[in-house]
Amino acid sequence: MIGWLQFERVWLRTLIDVILPGPIDVRPEFWAELERASPPLLRIGLRIDAWLLGSWVGLLSVQRRELYLDALSRSRFYLPRQLVFTAKLVACFARSSQETDDAHRHFGSIEGS
């Protein structure tokens, strides 16, 4: 299993910021866990997302990024729609991971209970 390359994480992070604006603290552990827990097809899809969507979105102005993803999500072709869906899935995983980490910091671990 090959870990995420730095530029792939940057590209995926750019997608996450477009999909879920606001402060999301995506720590390195998130990428390691995503790589470890994801089935092979999802890992392949995420890499394709990073290369095809993330690299292009990063070149656009901030105002055009959301319009670009919206247009792709309404494409008549399956692949662009699926790439946007997969990027949204990762963004939700990242948000959920942050909220879980925040809850652990605030309330403590329940494992010792």
Summary of the structure (lengths in Angstrom):
residues: 113
radius of gyration: 15.1
end to end distance: 35.3
largest distance: 51.8
contacts: 291
relative contact order: 0.16
helix: 74%
strand: 0%
